[in-house]
Amino acid sequence: MNRRTISKGTLSIILAVLSIALIGYAIYRSTDVRQVVAGPGTETVYGEPQHGLILGLCIIAGICLLGIVLLFQDKSLAVDEVVTKEEPKTFTRTASNYPR
């Protein structure tokens, strides 16, 4: 049975795309227009940037970029290799009282 592990290059591409998407969405949310609607006795704010969301997205993107750096500094995964596992050989013997 052959089992292939995910390579460093594939994982780094996935992490890079994820971090770019997270930073892009954080920029998109931070540039939202703030609209204030004043009514009789009330004031409603629409489209205000959510700073906690933006901070969280930037932190997760930073963790993804840190993961890419740590992935390429790991020397134990220097060579991408295919892991093969051999099936154990099974013998079928019938029980008998006769000597061999």
Backbone as CSV, one residue per row, in Angstrom:
resi,resn,N_x,N_y,N_z,CA_x,CA_y,CA_z,C_x,C_y,C_z
1,MET,0.844,-1.159,0.000,0.000,0.000,0.000,0.900,1.236,0.000
2,ASN,0.664,2.131,-0.923,1.437,3.357,-1.009,0.644,4.507,-0.415
3,ARG,1.299,5.297,0.394,0.657,6.467,0.986,1.586,7.653,0.773
4,ARG,1.072,8.689,0.126,1.896,9.860,-0.133,1.607,10.920,0.915
5,THR,2.653,11.521,1.411,2.504,12.600,2.368,2.433,13.914,1.605
6,ILE,1.848,14.926,2.229,1.759,16.230,1.585,3.144,16.868,1.605
7,SER,3.548,17.430,0.485,4.896,17.974,0.398,4.960,19.374,0.981
8,LYS,6.179,19.819,1.253,6.376,21.149,1.822,5.932,22.228,0.852
9,GLY,6.175,22.016,-0.432,5.797,23.013,-1.429,4.298,23.207,-1.502
10,THR,3.548,22.111,-1.476,2.094,22.193,-1.535,1.536,22.872,-0.295
11,LEU,2.044,22.498,0.863,1.562,23.098,2.101,1.913,24.581,2.181
12,SER,3.088,24.950,1.688,3.464,26.367,1.718,2.606,27.185,0.766
13,ILE,2.227,26.634,-0.369,1.347,27.345,-1.305,-0.033,27.535,-0.695
14,ILE,-0.539,26.504,-0.034,-1.856,26.610,0.614,-1.826,27.679,1.703
15,LEU,-0.769,27.684,2.529,-0.661,28.678,3.593,-0.490,30.090,3.033
16,ALA,0.254,30.236,1.932,0.448,31.557,1.332,-0.853,32.097,0.754
17,VAL,-1.611,31.248,0.068,-2.892,31.687,-0.489,-3.864,32.053,0.625
18,LEU,-3.873,31.268,1.693,-4.745,31.559,2.826,-4.375,32.888,3.477
19,SER,-3.090,33.147,3.664,-2.688,34.400,4.301,-3.002,35.602,3.414
20,ILE,-2.820,35.474,2.099,-3.161,36.571,1.185,-4.662,36.834,1.205
21,ALA,-5.454,35.775,1.233,-6.913,35.946,1.282,-7.350,36.615,2.587
22,LEU,-6.740,36.225,3.694,-7.095,36.826,4.983,-6.714,38.302,5.051
23,ILE,-5.538,38.644,4.551,-5.121,40.044,4.555,-5.989,40.861,3.602
24,GLY,-6.326,40.290,2.459,-7.208,40.981,1.510,-8.579,41.250,2.099
25,TYR,-9.137,40.285,2.799,-10.455,40.487,3.413,-10.374,41.499,4.550
26,ALA,-9.273,41.509,5.286,-9.104,42.493,6.358,-9.031,43.904,5.785
27,ILE,-8.330,44.070,4.670,-8.264,45.383,4.027,-9.637,45.778,3.499
28,TYR,-10.351,44.836,2.914,-11.692,45.113,2.397,-12.633,45.571,3.520
29,ARG,-12.569,44.906,4.670,-13.446,45.280,5.788,-13.024,46.587,6.433
30,SER,-11.739,46.919,6.394,-11.281,48.135,7.062,-11.589,49.384,6.251
31,THR,-11.809,49.249,4.952,-12.085,50.418,4.112,-13.578,50.652,3.931
32,ASP,-14.400,50.002,4.713,-15.844,50.162,4.598,-16.254,51.574,5.015
33,VAL,-17.251,52.122,4.324,-17.705,53.484,4.583,-18.608,53.493,5.809
34,ARG,-18.360,54.439,6.674,-19.179,54.576,7.888,-20.347,55.504,7.583
35,GLN,-21.551,55.005,7.788,-22.756,55.794,7.542,-23.506,55.961,8.854
36,VAL,-23.862,57.195,9.153,-24.607,57.493,10.363,-25.985,57.979,9.948
37,VAL,-27.006,57.264,10.409,-28.391,57.640,10.122,-28.993,58.176,11.410
38,ALA,-29.412,59.441,11.348,-29.989,60.075,12.530,-31.501,60.107,12.379
39,GLY,-32.173,59.576,13.362,-33.627,59.585,13.397,-34.085,60.404,14.579
40,PRO,-35.380,60.404,14.793,-35.894,61.156,15.946,-35.483,60.482,17.260
41,GLY,-34.480,61.022,17.902,-34.032,60.506,19.184,-33.088,59.322,19.093
42,THR,-32.775,58.834,17.904,-31.860,57.689,17.760,-30.795,58.005,16.721
43,GLU,-29.698,57.350,16.856,-28.606,57.474,15.884,-28.094,56.070,15.604
44,THR,-28.121,55.642,14.337,-27.709,54.297,13.952,-26.484,54.398,13.059
45,VAL,-25.492,53.551,13.317,-24.245,53.552,12.545,-24.211,52.276,11.714
46,TYR,-24.004,52.436,10.404,-23.889,51.301,9.492,-22.496,51.282,8.883
47,GLY,-21.954,50.089,8.666,-20.687,49.928,7.953,-19.464,50.346,8.729
48,GLU,-19.530,50.335,10.034,-18.358,50.697,10.825,-17.367,49.523,10.807
49,PRO,-16.094,49.801,10.589,-15.113,48.704,10.579,-15.075,47.986,11.927
50,GLN,-14.934,46.696,11.878,-14.878,45.890,13.090,-13.413,45.583,13.381
51,HIS,-12.867,46.326,14.315,-11.423,46.256,14.566,-10.994,44.912,15.141
52,GLY,-11.835,44.269,15.920,-11.479,42.956,16.456,-11.383,41.914,15.363
53,LEU,-12.288,41.971,14.390,-12.249,41.043,13.262,-10.999,41.264,12.431
54,ILE,-10.683,42.520,12.179,-9.505,42.846,11.376,-8.231,42.388,12.085
55,LEU,-8.146,42.628,13.379,-6.982,42.180,14.145,-6.858,40.663,14.124
56,GLY,-7.961,39.961,14.307,-7.936,38.498,14.277,-7.497,37.947,12.936
57,LEU,-7.977,38.548,11.847,-7.580,38.096,10.512,-6.097,38.324,10.274
58,CYS,-5.584,39.465,10.736,-4.156,39.743,10.563,-3.296,38.809,11.414
59,ILE,-3.747,38.467,12.596,-2.993,37.536,13.444,-2.956,36.145,12.819
60,ILE,-4.070,35.684,12.302,-4.107,34.361,11.661,-3.232,34.350,10.407
61,ALA,-3.256,35.443,9.632,-2.397,35.525,8.451,-0.919,35.504,8.857
62,GLY,-0.592,36.167,9.952,0.788,36.137,10.442,1.213,34.757,10.889
63,ILE,0.303,34.023,11.504,0.612,32.647,11.913,0.851,31.770,10.687
64,CYS,0.077,31.988,9.626,0.287,31.220,8.393,1.657,31.521,7.791
65,LEU,2.049,32.788,7.779,3.362,33.147,7.245,4.485,32.597,8.121
66,LEU,4.302,32.603,9.415,5.284,32.013,10.325,5.385,30.501,10.094
67,GLY,4.262,29.863,9.811,4.272,28.429,9.517,5.058,28.105,8.263
68,ILE,4.972,28.980,7.257,5.748,28.765,6.033,7.242,28.841,6.341
69,VAL,7.642,29.844,7.121,9.053,29.995,7.468,9.541,28.788,8.271
70,LEU,8.781,28.361,9.254,9.181,27.214,10.068,9.191,25.921,9.266
71,LEU,8.319,25.832,8.280,8.262,24.632,7.448,9.531,24.471,6.637
72,PHE,10.056,25.582,6.128,11.267,25.484,5.332,12.543,25.448,6.165
73,GLN,12.461,25.737,7.446,13.621,25.601,8.316,13.739,24.202,8.903
74,ASP,12.721,23.367,8.751,12.739,22.018,9.307,13.644,21.134,8.458
75,LYS,14.687,20.616,9.060,15.652,19.785,8.324,15.238,18.319,8.243
76,SER,14.289,17.903,9.056,13.895,16.491,9.024,13.060,16.180,7.791
77,LEU,12.469,17.192,7.178,11.672,16.981,5.970,12.415,17.470,4.739
78,ALA,13.740,17.304,4.725,14.551,17.863,3.659,14.232,17.236,2.305
79,VAL,13.917,15.966,2.270,13.634,15.287,1.022,12.200,14.790,1.060
80,ASP,11.437,15.154,0.013,10.079,14.630,-0.098,10.173,13.199,-0.608
81,GLU,9.623,12.286,0.126,9.722,10.889,-0.253,8.372,10.222,-0.109
82,VAL,8.230,9.132,-0.839,7.006,8.361,-0.795,7.187,7.262,0.248
83,VAL,6.251,7.175,1.159,6.320,6.166,2.210,5.608,4.919,1.713
84,THR,6.314,3.809,1.707,5.705,2.546,1.285,5.635,1.617,2.480
85,LYS,4.557,0.911,2.553,4.367,-0.020,3.646,4.046,-1.385,3.044
86,GLU,4.854,-2.347,3.382,4.641,-3.684,2.847,3.638,-4.428,3.703
87,GLU,2.797,-5.166,3.062,1.823,-5.998,3.760,2.548,-7.208,4.337
88,PRO,2.246,-7.585,5.559,2.901,-8.776,6.123,2.438,-10.041,5.382
89,LYS,3.380,-10.935,5.206,3.050,-12.185,4.521,2.305,-13.091,5.476
90,THR,1.216,-13.616,5.002,0.433,-14.528,5.839,0.551,-15.941,5.280
91,PHE,0.676,-16.896,6.157,0.763,-18.291,5.773,-0.473,-19.006,6.283
92,THR,-0.993,-19.816,5.456,-2.137,-20.623,5.901,-1.640,-22.049,6.097
93,ARG,-1.772,-22.514,7.281,-1.368,-23.891,7.602,-2.567,-24.604,8.205
94,THR,-2.677,-25.796,7.865,-3.735,-26.602,8.460,-3.144,-27.424,9.589
95,ALA,-3.863,-27.510,10.640,-3.382,-28.267,11.786,-3.547,-29.766,11.495
96,SER,-2.483,-30.480,11.750,-2.546,-31.931,11.555,-1.660,-32.596,12.622
97,ASN,-1.934,-33.859,12.821,-1.164,-34.605,13.785,-0.027,-35.362,13.117
98,TYR,0.116,-35.216,11.838,1.148,-35.944,11.117,2.446,-35.178,11.179
99,PRO,3.577,-35.868,11.394,4.870,-35.176,11.411,5.269,-34.751,9.999
100,ARG,6.118,-33.789,9.921,6.571,-33.340,8.605,7.785,-34.062,8.152
